[in-house]
Amino acid sequence: MKKTMIIAGVATCFASAVHAQSSVTLYGLIDAGITYTNNQGGHSNVQATSGSVSGSRWGLRGSEDLGGGLKAIFTLENGFNIQNGQLGQQSRMFGRQAFVGLASDQFGAVTLGRQYDSVVDYLGPLALTGTQYGGTQFAHPFDNDNLNNSFRVNNSLKYQSANYGGFKFGAQYGFSNEAAGFANNRQYSAGASYSYGGLSAAVAYMQLNNDIAGLVPGATTVGNLGGAVAGDNTFVAKRQRTWGAGLNYNFGPATAGFVFTQTRLNRALGISSSASGVANAGVALDGTFARFNNFEVNGRYHFTPVWSVAGAYTYTSGYLNGAHPKWNQFNLQTAYALSKRTDVYLQGEYQHVSQSGLDLGADINGLAASSNNKQVAVTAGLRHRF
């Protein structure tokens, strides 16, 4: 009897030790709101919306301690529409993120799967569209620089360093997975950030390569849909290069920032019909060169620990189909935290497009396009985290 009790005690201690070294966390965020838009296809609209700021999601995050500062990690994250329960990211089960890897306290992490690119990882936190202070509807036109993570990268191998005195860096490669087509629909990116006191700075670069032989102007998908981007890419082009840099400075309850990004497209054929997150008609491009330059000035202020105000102005200069359209967008948000996990918000956006001869309507990200060159949207919403 005594021996049985000793064995049971040892087994219990061993099980507790194993449990302490491994963890799996269920987490999520739900963002639901009511949005008024003055012009969607020529008509005003009041609609129930999901993810006007932060995409609704739930996920599983886990780690296992392997000893010596090394651990196995994984993340599986699902995106969905809270208003109708439908899966997001082209109905993928874990469309937001799905990866597994190894992480070291000293050397950083190596992960494999469907993941964010380096522009999102390093530059995104400095732009309001990449944060809880603006999100989806604050994105630059068509989310052309992917700061609002309109697409993720499949088949990707990523390295992210540890934090070395405020300096972090990383790189990613997304495989095409195509026999005899190694460079067809592949992606690579790299980025770095540095924080010291109230100052944060970041730079990042991303490139997508595609074989678009046989595709015609106006195409909305790339060839090789099993590649690095599969059906959720913003542009159809032979090559997309996006780079940018940004600064944030925090002083007490206030933060001010500036972000510049540029996206250059070679043999640009089209802008996806879902580039704004809804089924618009898309924009046909003429198969030549295209470019977007984005300048964002942003700031936020916490009047109290639970009440914040944030705003941004973005100026975008474009080159599309031989014309030079220009976008001006003003964004403002106020949020009030009811608890550590729940907050309410009110935000608005105004976008004006100088079309320069193009038949191009204003198009706030996440909403259907306007029939003219102006669009106004106001959203009252509720966010809950768990």
Secondary structure, 3 states (H helix, E strand, C coil): CHHHHHHHHHHHHHHHHHHHHEEEEEEEEEEEEEEEEEEECCEEEEEEEECCCCCCEEEEEEEEEEECCEEEEEEEEEEECCCCCCECCCCCCCCCEEEEEEEECCCEEEEEEEECCHHHHHHHHHCHHHCCCCHHHHCCHHHCCCCCCCCCEEEEEEEECCCECCEEEEEEEECCCCCCCCCCCEEEEEEEEEEECCEEEEEEEEEEECCCCCCCCCCCCCCCCCCCCCCCCCEEEEEEEEEEEEEEEEECCEEEEEEEEEEEEEEEEEECCCCCCCCCCCEECCCCCEEEEEEEEEEEEEEECCEEEEEEEEEEEEEECCECCEEEEEEEEEEEECCCCEEEEEEEEEEEEECCCCCCCCCCCCCCCCCCCEEEEEEEEEEEEC
